[in-house]
Amino acid sequence: MNFCYTVQSGDSQIHREARAGDTGWAYFHMQDAERAVDGGGLCVRYGALSNVDAETVEVGRTIVQVLRDAGLQVVWNGRPEMVIRVTPLSWRPKLLVEE
């Protein structure tokens, strides 16, 4: 989801809004969306609320699998500090339907 404008504001907001039982998170911010619109693919930010690398990798694996199951092409090297990139991505504006 387009969550905030930068990584710093997004990560800060995630930790403020986390609830008991939440283990991980994923989002993209406004700058990521702007790059995607320009043809640069979409960076998906993710992490574990524990900030433990092994748990962050598990969150990343889950996200990658969900994206691939949805038919998207994903680039990720499996390292916790690397974003997940959905590419190529054809960004299309939402169609407005008159009723």
N, C-alpha and C positions, 0 to 999 in steps of 0.2 A: 504494500500500500504506500502511496505517496504520503509520507508521514511528517516530514519536516523539511527544512531547506538545506541543512548540512548534516554531516555525520555527527558532529559534536552535539547539536541540538536534538537529533534523533536518538542517540544513545542515552542522553540525559533523560529525555522524555520516557523512553522505554523503561528505565529503572524506576522512575516515579510512578508509572502506571502498572507495574507488575503486581500480580495478585498471588496469594498463597497458592501453591501448586503449579504455578507457571515455571517452566524450566528453560525455555528458549524463546527466541524472537527472530523475526525477519521483517525487513521493510526496504523500501527505496525512498530516497529523498528527492526534492524538487530538482536539484542539479543532475541527479541520475536520470530523471524523467526527461529533462531537457536534452541530455546527451542521447538518450534513446530516440527521441523525436528526430534528432539530427543524423541518425543512422549508426550511432556508436554502440548499439546493444544496450541492454539494461543491466546495471549492477544491482544485485540483491545483497543487502547488508544483513548479517545474521550474527547470532552469538548465543551463548549459554548465560543465564543469569548468574551462575556460579563463577563465571570468568575462568573456569578450568579448561585448559586447552583440549583435553580429551573429550569433554562434554560439548565443547564448541564444535569439534569435528563431527560428533554424532548429530548435532543439530544441522550442520551443513549437509551431511549425507542424507538426512531426511528431506531437507528442502530440495536437494538435487533430484532425488527420486520422485518427489511429487511433481516437480517441473517436467521431468522426462516423461512421467506417466501422462501428463497433460499434452504431450507431443512437442514440447519445446526442446531446442538444442541448448545444451548447457556446457560451459567451460568452467572448470574448477580443478585446481591441483590438489585438493584434499588438505591443504594447510589452513589452520585456523585463522591466520591473519589475512588471507586472501578472500576478496569478494567473489561471489558466484556471479558469472556473467551469462545472461541469456542473449545468445547471438546466433544467427542473425535474427533480428526482430523487426517486423514491419509494423511500426506504430501507426494506428489509424484512429482518427477522431471518432467519437461516439456519434452514431447517426441519430438524428432527431426524427421521430415519427409523429406526425400529426394525427390526432384522433378525432 
